């Protein structure tokens, strides 16, 4: 049974998705695909772990602003590929992570207040509205297509893909990978929801820091929603794919250019 361990101290939401089972009884290979949040805080022990795992490629889904604010810790011998899933800034998904916790809290409160003034006070509705963007916006679809081209060319070693928290852009990417490999939707959602537990300690600290800038509980609740995951968030992406693209198989084929030959190659590369 898939029970991923915490592998990186400096990136608590990182996990090897090896071990996940497909509907036909096959299993994803270990040390091939690692999903993660940002790598700016990797420890020396984290770097040693990734080297031992055979990491040779990192794919960064973040915007230029995010990369400048929190650059990846560079590991010698690893190739870094930029593949931004959103245009330069999208409130609620892309995050400019300031250098200090105080600056982060101040900016987060301002962002939440700005979003609430435009879209209402329901943080869950805000997140549900963001996921469909990732599977309909041409920029996003184009870059997920590029990501699969990278996966198809990655013949050996480990590949790590990440955004800032490893939950939204990475969550959709993982759902697409696992769908292409033949994993059930229930299993995909189970992996996705691991993020809720992994990110909870950081969210708690963020909320405590944000209290210095607002005593409005609705704002704090809104921030907490933006900083977590729920099944209906990723469900909004699945539902949009069904409604707008005719289902996952059609989306993979028509939007991500994954024909039968490429799907078989993905399975050969990443399943055992």
ZAVEX-405332 format. One record per residue (C-alpha): residue in three letters; x, y, z. Coordinates in Angstrom, 3 decimals, padded with zeros to 6 digits. Layout:
N
{torlo:Ala&xx:X&yy:Y&zz:Z}
...
END
This chain:
272
{torlo:Unk&xx:000.000&yy:000.000&zz:000.000}
{torlo:Unk&xx:001.280&yy:003.487&zz:-000.897}
{torlo:Unk&xx:002.418&yy:005.276&zz:002.268}
{torlo:Unk&xx:004.990&yy:007.878&zz:001.238}
{torlo:Unk&xx:007.529&yy:008.911&zz:003.829}
{torlo:Unk&xx:008.641&yy:012.463&zz:004.404}
{torlo:Unk&xx:011.842&yy:012.622&zz:002.422}
{torlo:Unk&xx:012.981&yy:016.256&zz:002.595}
{torlo:Unk&xx:013.169&yy:018.312&zz:005.789}
{torlo:Unk&xx:013.375&yy:021.586&zz:003.871}
{torlo:Unk&xx:010.478&yy:020.695&zz:001.551}
{torlo:Unk&xx:007.912&yy:018.947&zz:003.775}
{torlo:Unk&xx:005.409&yy:018.293&zz:000.987}
{torlo:Unk&xx:007.949&yy:016.415&zz:-001.145}
{torlo:Unk&xx:007.258&yy:012.766&zz:-001.815}
{torlo:Unk&xx:008.289&yy:010.026&zz:-004.190}
{torlo:Unk&xx:005.147&yy:008.851&zz:-005.984}
{torlo:Unk&xx:006.753&yy:005.487&zz:-006.647}
{torlo:Unk&xx:004.658&yy:002.701&zz:-005.175}
{torlo:Unk&xx:001.279&yy:003.979&zz:-006.363}
{torlo:Unk&xx:-000.689&yy:001.141&zz:-007.999}
{torlo:Unk&xx:-002.479&yy:001.290&zz:-011.339}
{torlo:Unk&xx:-005.874&yy:-000.254&zz:-012.003}
{torlo:Unk&xx:-004.225&yy:-003.184&zz:-013.809}
{torlo:Unk&xx:-001.962&yy:-004.054&zz:-010.874}
{torlo:Unk&xx:001.250&yy:-002.394&zz:-011.993}
{torlo:Unk&xx:003.211&yy:-000.050&zz:-009.714}
{torlo:Unk&xx:005.027&yy:003.248&zz:-010.274}
{torlo:Unk&xx:008.785&yy:002.863&zz:-009.994}
{torlo:Unk&xx:010.643&yy:004.302&zz:-007.027}
{torlo:Unk&xx:013.233&yy:007.049&zz:-007.508}
{torlo:Unk&xx:011.746&yy:008.163&zz:-010.806}
{torlo:Unk&xx:009.170&yy:010.871&zz:-010.021}
{torlo:Unk&xx:009.219&yy:013.171&zz:-006.991}
{torlo:Unk&xx:006.572&yy:015.842&zz:-006.451}
{torlo:Unk&xx:007.462&yy:018.777&zz:-004.224}
{torlo:Unk&xx:007.092&yy:022.346&zz:-003.097}
{torlo:Unk&xx:009.878&yy:024.908&zz:-003.450}
{torlo:Unk&xx:013.499&yy:023.843&zz:-002.932}
{torlo:Unk&xx:014.885&yy:027.073&zz:-001.486}
{torlo:Unk&xx:015.189&yy:025.613&zz:002.019}
{torlo:Unk&xx:016.788&yy:022.257&zz:001.284}
{torlo:Unk&xx:019.189&yy:021.087&zz:003.957}
{torlo:Unk&xx:022.490&yy:019.354&zz:003.322}
{torlo:Unk&xx:020.814&yy:016.099&zz:004.339}
{torlo:Unk&xx:018.070&yy:016.757&zz:001.767}
{torlo:Unk&xx:020.652&yy:017.293&zz:-000.946}
{torlo:Unk&xx:022.385&yy:014.049&zz:000.012}
{torlo:Unk&xx:019.067&yy:012.197&zz:-000.100}
{torlo:Unk&xx:018.289&yy:013.500&zz:-003.583}
{torlo:Unk&xx:021.747&yy:012.627&zz:-004.845}
{torlo:Unk&xx:021.373&yy:009.079&zz:-003.479}
{torlo:Unk&xx:017.953&yy:008.845&zz:-005.152}
{torlo:Unk&xx:019.609&yy:009.568&zz:-008.494}
{torlo:Unk&xx:018.108&yy:013.015&zz:-009.053}
{torlo:Unk&xx:019.232&yy:014.443&zz:-012.372}
{torlo:Unk&xx:016.376&yy:016.776&zz:-013.401}
{torlo:Unk&xx:014.297&yy:019.433&zz:-011.641}
{torlo:Unk&xx:011.285&yy:020.976&zz:-013.398}
{torlo:Unk&xx:010.174&yy:024.281&zz:-011.873}
{torlo:Unk&xx:006.526&yy:025.242&zz:-012.456}
{torlo:Unk&xx:006.791&yy:028.668&zz:-010.803}
{torlo:Unk&xx:006.594&yy:032.133&zz:-012.317}
{torlo:Unk&xx:009.662&yy:034.318&zz:-012.748}
{torlo:Unk&xx:008.687&yy:036.391&zz:-009.702}
{torlo:Unk&xx:008.515&yy:033.290&zz:-007.531}
{torlo:Unk&xx:011.828&yy:031.975&zz:-008.815}
{torlo:Unk&xx:013.550&yy:035.291&zz:-008.106}
{torlo:Unk&xx:012.052&yy:035.513&zz:-004.629}
{torlo:Unk&xx:012.905&yy:031.940&zz:-003.610}
{torlo:Unk&xx:015.463&yy:030.432&zz:-005.986}
{torlo:Unk&xx:015.994&yy:026.676&zz:-005.903}
{torlo:Unk&xx:019.018&yy:025.441&zz:-004.044}
{torlo:Unk&xx:021.213&yy:024.261&zz:-006.888}
{torlo:Unk&xx:022.535&yy:020.706&zz:-006.708}
{torlo:Unk&xx:025.657&yy:019.943&zz:-008.679}
{torlo:Unk&xx:025.049&yy:017.742&zz:-011.705}
{torlo:Unk&xx:021.296&yy:018.364&zz:-011.795}
{torlo:Unk&xx:019.582&yy:019.941&zz:-014.803}
{torlo:Unk&xx:017.022&yy:022.676&zz:-014.001}
{torlo:Unk&xx:014.158&yy:023.273&zz:-016.435}
{torlo:Unk&xx:011.722&yy:026.179&zz:-016.154}
{torlo:Unk&xx:008.155&yy:025.297&zz:-017.138}
{torlo:Unk&xx:005.815&yy:027.951&zz:-015.656}
{torlo:Unk&xx:002.239&yy:026.707&zz:-015.441}
{torlo:Unk&xx:000.751&yy:030.153&zz:-014.912}
{torlo:Unk&xx:001.439&yy:033.497&zz:-016.477}
{torlo:Unk&xx:003.584&yy:035.723&zz:-014.364}
{torlo:Unk&xx:001.233&yy:036.224&zz:-011.443}
{torlo:Unk&xx:-002.127&yy:034.767&zz:-010.516}
{torlo:Unk&xx:-003.498&yy:035.637&zz:-007.077}
{torlo:Unk&xx:-004.210&yy:032.566&zz:-004.972}
{torlo:Unk&xx:-001.976&yy:030.200&zz:-006.931}
{torlo:Unk&xx:001.342&yy:031.925&zz:-007.535}
{torlo:Unk&xx:003.101&yy:033.128&zz:-004.411}
{torlo:Unk&xx:005.787&yy:035.731&zz:-003.974}
{torlo:Unk&xx:007.394&yy:034.398&zz:-000.805}
{torlo:Unk&xx:009.132&yy:037.301&zz:000.923}
{torlo:Unk&xx:012.361&yy:036.745&zz:002.781}
{torlo:Unk&xx:010.866&yy:037.222&zz:006.258}
{torlo:Unk&xx:007.828&yy:035.624&zz:007.877}
{torlo:Unk&xx:006.610&yy:039.111&zz:008.806}
{torlo:Unk&xx:006.686&yy:040.322&zz:005.187}
{torlo:Unk&xx:005.017&yy:037.108&zz:004.043}
{torlo:Unk&xx:002.177&yy:037.555&zz:006.526}
{torlo:Unk&xx:001.623&yy:041.199&zz:005.616}
{torlo:Unk&xx:001.531&yy:040.440&zz:001.912}
{torlo:Unk&xx:-000.699&yy:037.390&zz:002.383}
{torlo:Unk&xx:-003.292&yy:039.409&zz:004.300}
{torlo:Unk&xx:-003.271&yy:042.089&zz:001.601}
{torlo:Unk&xx:-003.672&yy:039.448&zz:-001.118}
{torlo:Unk&xx:-006.583&yy:037.806&zz:000.703}
{torlo:Unk&xx:-008.344&yy:041.129&zz:001.244}
{torlo:Unk&xx:-007.878&yy:042.010&zz:-002.419}
{torlo:Unk&xx:-009.291&yy:038.668&zz:-003.576}
{torlo:Unk&xx:-012.203&yy:038.824&zz:-001.157}
{torlo:Unk&xx:-013.170&yy:042.285&zz:-002.386}
{torlo:Unk&xx:-013.319&yy:040.945&zz:-005.947}
{torlo:Unk&xx:-014.657&yy:037.407&zz:-005.601}
{torlo:Unk&xx:-016.353&yy:037.140&zz:-002.220}
{torlo:Unk&xx:-015.431&yy:035.685&zz:001.143}
{torlo:Unk&xx:-015.569&yy:031.971&zz:000.367}
{torlo:Unk&xx:-012.012&yy:030.651&zz:000.191}
{torlo:Unk&xx:-013.091&yy:027.192&zz:-000.930}
{torlo:Unk&xx:-015.026&yy:028.699&zz:-003.829}
{torlo:Unk&xx:-011.944&yy:030.728&zz:-004.716}
{torlo:Unk&xx:-009.808&yy:027.593&zz:-004.888}
{torlo:Unk&xx:-012.437&yy:025.652&zz:-006.843}
{torlo:Unk&xx:-012.461&yy:028.479&zz:-009.388}
{torlo:Unk&xx:-008.693&yy:028.353&zz:-009.823}
{torlo:Unk&xx:-008.249&yy:024.676&zz:-010.680}
{torlo:Unk&xx:-010.277&yy:024.802&zz:-013.916}
{torlo:Unk&xx:-007.922&yy:027.543&zz:-015.122}
{torlo:Unk&xx:-005.035&yy:025.073&zz:-015.046}
{torlo:Unk&xx:-006.753&yy:022.760&zz:-017.545}
{torlo:Unk&xx:-008.342&yy:025.384&zz:-019.822}
{torlo:Unk&xx:-005.975&yy:028.368&zz:-020.054}
{torlo:Unk&xx:-003.863&yy:027.927&zz:-023.185}
{torlo:Unk&xx:-000.678&yy:028.961&zz:-021.403}
{torlo:Unk&xx:-001.199&yy:026.299&zz:-018.741}
{torlo:Unk&xx:-002.200&yy:023.536&zz:-021.137}
{torlo:Unk&xx:000.760&yy:024.346&zz:-023.369}
{torlo:Unk&xx:003.169&yy:024.047&zz:-020.453}
{torlo:Unk&xx:001.652&yy:020.816&zz:-019.155}
{torlo:Unk&xx:002.160&yy:019.527&zz:-022.701}
{torlo:Unk&xx:005.800&yy:020.630&zz:-022.494}
{torlo:Unk&xx:006.118&yy:018.885&zz:-019.136}
{torlo:Unk&xx:004.993&yy:015.605&zz:-020.662}
{torlo:Unk&xx:007.555&yy:016.032&zz:-023.416}
{torlo:Unk&xx:010.169&yy:016.304&zz:-020.661}
{torlo:Unk&xx:008.793&yy:013.158&zz:-018.995}
{torlo:Unk&xx:008.905&yy:011.249&zz:-022.262}
{torlo:Unk&xx:012.568&yy:012.170&zz:-022.742}
{torlo:Unk&xx:013.581&yy:011.294&zz:-019.170}
{torlo:Unk&xx:014.980&yy:007.818&zz:-019.573}
{torlo:Unk&xx:016.788&yy:007.247&zz:-016.280}
{torlo:Unk&xx:017.301&yy:008.697&zz:-012.817}
{torlo:Unk&xx:014.891&yy:010.729&zz:-010.723}
{torlo:Unk&xx:012.955&yy:013.774&zz:-011.899}
{torlo:Unk&xx:011.575&yy:016.233&zz:-009.331}
{torlo:Unk&xx:008.818&yy:018.666&zz:-010.314}
{torlo:Unk&xx:007.658&yy:021.459&zz:-008.076}
{torlo:Unk&xx:005.831&yy:024.744&zz:-007.619}
{torlo:Unk&xx:005.791&yy:026.809&zz:-004.413}
{torlo:Unk&xx:003.766&yy:024.606&zz:-002.074}
{torlo:Unk&xx:003.500&yy:021.518&zz:-004.252}
{torlo:Unk&xx:-000.277&yy:021.423&zz:-004.063}
{torlo:Unk&xx:-002.092&yy:023.182&zz:-006.948}
{torlo:Unk&xx:000.065&yy:023.235&zz:-010.079}
{torlo:Unk&xx:001.882&yy:020.114&zz:-008.916}
{torlo:Unk&xx:-001.417&yy:018.559&zz:-007.808}
{torlo:Unk&xx:-002.864&yy:018.883&zz:-011.289}
{torlo:Unk&xx:000.376&yy:017.676&zz:-012.892}
{torlo:Unk&xx:000.368&yy:014.591&zz:-010.680}
{torlo:Unk&xx:-003.285&yy:013.903&zz:-011.452}
{torlo:Unk&xx:-002.466&yy:014.035&zz:-015.170}
{torlo:Unk&xx:000.599&yy:011.801&zz:-014.818}
{torlo:Unk&xx:-001.254&yy:009.208&zz:-012.777}
{torlo:Unk&xx:-004.240&yy:009.287&zz:-015.133}
{torlo:Unk&xx:-001.946&yy:008.713&zz:-018.109}
{torlo:Unk&xx:-000.365&yy:005.752&zz:-016.309}
{torlo:Unk&xx:-003.707&yy:004.149&zz:-015.505}
{torlo:Unk&xx:-004.220&yy:005.058&zz:-011.838}
{torlo:Unk&xx:-007.790&yy:005.358&zz:-010.551}
{torlo:Unk&xx:-009.289&yy:008.721&zz:-009.654}
{torlo:Unk&xx:-009.812&yy:007.613&zz:-006.036}
{torlo:Unk&xx:-006.121&yy:006.788&zz:-005.694}
{torlo:Unk&xx:-005.167&yy:010.111&zz:-007.299}
{torlo:Unk&xx:-007.305&yy:012.016&zz:-004.794}
{torlo:Unk&xx:-005.816&yy:010.006&zz:-001.911}
{torlo:Unk&xx:-002.299&yy:011.064&zz:-002.924}
{torlo:Unk&xx:-003.460&yy:014.641&zz:-003.463}
{torlo:Unk&xx:-004.924&yy:014.841&zz:000.054}
{torlo:Unk&xx:-001.593&yy:013.893&zz:001.667}
{torlo:Unk&xx:-000.690&yy:017.519&zz:000.981}
{torlo:Unk&xx:-003.284&yy:018.692&zz:003.520}
{torlo:Unk&xx:-001.432&yy:016.988&zz:006.360}
{torlo:Unk&xx:002.024&yy:017.884&zz:005.055}
{torlo:Unk&xx:001.246&yy:021.606&zz:004.699}
{torlo:Unk&xx:-000.786&yy:021.988&zz:007.907}
{torlo:Unk&xx:002.125&yy:022.951&zz:010.213}
{torlo:Unk&xx:003.256&yy:025.692&zz:007.843}
{torlo:Unk&xx:-000.311&yy:026.948&zz:007.451}
{torlo:Unk&xx:-000.704&yy:027.168&zz:011.230}
{torlo:Unk&xx:002.427&yy:029.305&zz:011.492}
{torlo:Unk&xx:001.270&yy:031.502&zz:008.607}
{torlo:Unk&xx:-002.116&yy:032.130&zz:010.232}
{torlo:Unk&xx:-000.480&yy:033.004&zz:013.552}
{torlo:Unk&xx:001.765&yy:035.500&zz:011.765}
{torlo:Unk&xx:-001.160&yy:036.958&zz:009.810}
{torlo:Unk&xx:-002.985&yy:037.740&zz:013.071}
{torlo:Unk&xx:-000.524&yy:040.583&zz:013.544}
{torlo:Unk&xx:-002.105&yy:042.298&zz:010.529}
{torlo:Unk&xx:-005.799&yy:041.442&zz:010.866}
{torlo:Unk&xx:-008.241&yy:040.293&zz:013.526}
{torlo:Unk&xx:-010.889&yy:039.519&zz:010.902}
{torlo:Unk&xx:-011.503&yy:035.777&zz:011.260}
{torlo:Unk&xx:-013.085&yy:035.612&zz:007.811}
{torlo:Unk&xx:-009.818&yy:036.840&zz:006.273}
{torlo:Unk&xx:-007.843&yy:034.293&zz:008.269}
{torlo:Unk&xx:-010.230&yy:031.515&zz:007.234}
{torlo:Unk&xx:-009.876&yy:032.615&zz:003.618}
{torlo:Unk&xx:-006.067&yy:032.427&zz:003.891}
{torlo:Unk&xx:-006.288&yy:028.979&zz:005.471}
{torlo:Unk&xx:-008.386&yy:027.778&zz:002.511}
{torlo:Unk&xx:-005.836&yy:029.089&zz:000.018}
{torlo:Unk&xx:-003.068&yy:027.289&zz:001.896}
{torlo:Unk&xx:-004.608&yy:023.813&zz:001.933}
{torlo:Unk&xx:-006.309&yy:021.263&zz:-000.316}
{torlo:Unk&xx:-009.758&yy:019.675&zz:-000.407}
{torlo:Unk&xx:-011.066&yy:016.865&zz:-002.636}
{torlo:Unk&xx:-013.375&yy:019.271&zz:-004.451}
{torlo:Unk&xx:-010.421&yy:021.455&zz:-005.496}
{torlo:Unk&xx:-008.817&yy:018.753&zz:-007.631}
{torlo:Unk&xx:-012.355&yy:017.568&zz:-008.377}
{torlo:Unk&xx:-012.969&yy:020.895&zz:-010.116}
{torlo:Unk&xx:-010.110&yy:020.102&zz:-012.505}
{torlo:Unk&xx:-011.486&yy:016.624&zz:-013.220}
{torlo:Unk&xx:-014.995&yy:017.992&zz:-013.740}
{torlo:Unk&xx:-013.730&yy:020.697&zz:-016.106}
{torlo:Unk&xx:-011.787&yy:018.152&zz:-018.136}
{torlo:Unk&xx:-014.956&yy:016.069&zz:-018.418}
{torlo:Unk&xx:-017.154&yy:019.024&zz:-019.342}
{torlo:Unk&xx:-014.816&yy:021.017&zz:-021.599}
{torlo:Unk&xx:-012.662&yy:018.301&zz:-023.145}
{torlo:Unk&xx:-014.877&yy:015.227&zz:-023.235}
{torlo:Unk&xx:-013.057&yy:013.299&zz:-020.529}
{torlo:Unk&xx:-009.524&yy:012.532&zz:-019.407}
{torlo:Unk&xx:-008.648&yy:010.292&zz:-022.366}
{torlo:Unk&xx:-009.601&yy:013.038&zz:-024.808}
{torlo:Unk&xx:-007.717&yy:015.661&zz:-022.798}
{torlo:Unk&xx:-004.545&yy:013.566&zz:-022.751}
{torlo:Unk&xx:-004.819&yy:012.847&zz:-026.464}
{torlo:Unk&xx:-006.016&yy:016.153&zz:-027.881}
{torlo:Unk&xx:-004.610&yy:018.738&zz:-025.467}
{torlo:Unk&xx:-001.410&yy:017.054&zz:-024.251}
{torlo:Unk&xx:-000.634&yy:015.278&zz:-027.546}
{torlo:Unk&xx:-000.306&yy:011.872&zz:-025.878}
{torlo:Unk&xx:-001.167&yy:009.263&zz:-028.497}
{torlo:Unk&xx:-001.192&yy:005.526&zz:-027.771}
{torlo:Unk&xx:002.509&yy:005.211&zz:-028.572}
{torlo:Unk&xx:003.468&yy:007.963&zz:-026.132}
{torlo:Unk&xx:001.210&yy:006.571&zz:-023.425}
{torlo:Unk&xx:002.887&yy:003.192&zz:-023.795}
{torlo:Unk&xx:006.295&yy:004.847&zz:-023.584}
{torlo:Unk&xx:005.289&yy:006.620&zz:-020.363}
{torlo:Unk&xx:004.238&yy:003.299&zz:-018.886}
{torlo:Unk&xx:007.492&yy:001.676&zz:-019.966}
{torlo:Unk&xx:009.514&yy:004.502&zz:-018.394}
{torlo:Unk&xx:007.642&yy:004.862&zz:-015.093}
{torlo:Unk&xx:005.894&yy:001.552&zz:-014.292}
{torlo:Unk&xx:007.262&yy:-001.760&zz:-013.181}
END
